[in-house]
């Protein structure tokens, strides 16, 4: 565990020594998954069989990739079409092809295909031909030649042959499934860790398997019923997540309030510090980017690692080009201005029939800032543009068409990071109505995607009617750059 920091080591030690349940709280950039991987690695070394799950396929694949690098015997169960190509050789579907039992099963399936082709030559015993006769009666009458009123004897004999072939198909199919089951059981029994999504943990492949420990990553993005599926497969549960970021996506408005309360939060509310450890050192953000979220959401517990605490875009900037940037954007571009708030006197608008909002002035300024950033040496792939509103994202995507600049909603950026993040908050009205910007967990996610520079576009008057946004603007005025446009 030498490569782990003191808080990660403590989390691993407590998780391993816990009785039934343990929760690892991993704020942005603190190495939550790295800590989980070490937990899994040590559990395997102690002879434990582990089921590792997450709600999304990409999160599961991330676990698999890291376990492969550790030399752990891992099998990924799931639909191959939804699994990264880089780990296909570790999937159940790939490994099963190498087992002699499955080769035998495939021969049985080919035999079934031939029988089905043969079966097409005969009359299928549909109700219009059966005249109420059972399969047994059809076979008997075909053998004895006993006539059936209104039914040609040839039809009876043909149906009889169809039934006999169907019986043979059923026998062979049962043999094929038995061999297939043997192959699956052999592969999964050899695995030290099985990885799958929460929902697939309830599949027939795993119905005969139980585990010493169940690990659930991204636990705070999984609805409670989803977590219960893998939970019942193990004797002990370790969950990792961050309940200060976005809750699970729940499409039903009626169910949202109930299902947004996760199993992670429920267990934390019941048992508290007894089963809970916070990771505190983050390796992503400049200290100034981190600090507002640190105070607002994490009780000031986060520490910026020395490798990132003061890093800026200076490493990417061509200084001679910086001199050519026109005012007012030159100040925004300066590496020392790590956090920037641009007060935009724009106007929010709505498309007919839409509940979302867009702001053309903010979108235009955003495009100019990105052009300026690229003009001083940053690459498009290092820049991310976020807006909480889908209609604003649509507008921005049009402006950045055919560009590598990534434009997404806040939800789309969770779990991601960029060297520079630009946030367009959109809302601008006299009433001070900021709508669902009041979901402060969404704000937390947006603020913590940036590594070296964070630029926020918003209407200061509208946003300042809300206490949290007012404090954010004041923080940037004190620690960064605040300008009017």
ZIWOFEN-V444262 format. One record per helix or strand of 3 or more residues. SS is the DSSP state (@ for helix, = for strand). FROM is the first residue (numbers start at 1). TO is the last residue. Records with the same first field share a line. If there is no record, write none. Layout:
# ZIWOFEN-V444262
SS->FROM-TO  FROM-TO
This chain:
# ZIWOFEN-V444262
@->6-17  32-45  57-69  80-82  85-90  92-96  100-119  127-130  135-144  153-190  199-202  204-206  219-221  224-231  253-259  263-275  287-297  313-315  319-322  329-333  360-375  380-382  390-399  410-413  435-438  440-447  460-463  467-479
=->21-26  50-54  74-76  193-197  211-216  234-241  276-279  339-343  383-387  406-409  418-424  450-458  481-484
